[in-house]
Amino acid sequence: MKVATGTVKSYELTRGEWLIALDGGEENVFIDWSDWHWAALSIGEPVTFQMIHKPKGVYALPVSASNDTQVGPAV
């Protein structure tokens, strides 16, 4: 899988998920909290991740966030 980078853009209250703006201006990617529960995310934070497609859209599997509180799951 290709590793992508982006910036945490916003929190989507209606979906209960964070939104990442990809570097390069491509589509937005969602963060499923169950995949990122180990990271304390904030708007404007750079993140590195792998993109996967789920029925609700494109999601990020964690590789790293700039303020990781611990090591994330193996990918």
C-alpha positions in Angstrom: 0.0 0.0 0.0 1.1 3.5 -0.8 1.8 5.9 2.1 0.1 9.2 1.9 0.4 12.5 3.8 -2.0 15.2 4.7 -3.3 17.6 7.4 -6.1 17.1 9.8 -8.7 19.4 8.4 -11.8 19.2 10.6 -14.0 17.1 12.7 -17.3 16.0 11.0 -19.8 16.0 13.8 -22.5 14.4 11.7 -20.3 11.4 10.9 -18.4 11.5 14.2 -15.1 11.3 12.3 -12.0 13.4 11.6 -11.3 14.6 8.0 -7.9 14.8 6.4 -7.0 17.1 3.5 -4.5 15.2 1.4 -1.3 16.9 0.4 -1.6 17.7 -3.3 -5.2 18.8 -3.1 -6.8 15.4 -3.9 -9.9 14.0 -2.3 -10.5 14.2 1.5 -9.9 11.1 3.6 -11.8 10.2 6.8 -10.3 8.9 10.0 -12.2 6.1 11.8 -11.5 6.7 15.5 -11.3 3.0 16.2 -8.2 2.9 13.9 -6.6 6.0 15.5 -7.6 5.7 19.2 -3.9 5.8 20.3 -3.3 9.3 18.7 -4.4 12.6 20.1 -5.3 14.5 16.9 -5.9 18.2 16.4 -6.8 20.4 13.5 -3.8 21.5 11.4 -1.7 18.5 12.5 0.3 16.7 9.8 -0.3 12.9 9.5 1.1 10.0 7.5 -1.3 7.2 6.6 -2.4 4.5 4.2 -5.6 5.0 2.3 -8.3 2.2 2.2 -11.7 2.2 0.7 -14.7 1.3 2.9 -18.4 1.4 2.0 -18.7 4.9 3.5 -15.7 6.4 1.7 -11.9 6.6 1.7 -10.4 6.1 5.2 -6.9 6.5 6.6 -5.1 3.7 8.3 -2.5 5.1 10.7 1.2 5.2 10.1 2.0 8.2 12.3 0.8 11.5 13.7 3.1 14.3 14.8 1.9 14.0 18.5 1.6 10.2 18.9 1.0 9.3 22.4 2.3 5.8 21.8 3.3 3.5 18.9 0.4 2.8 16.6 -0.7 -0.6 15.3 1.5 -2.4 12.8 0.6 -1.7 9.2 
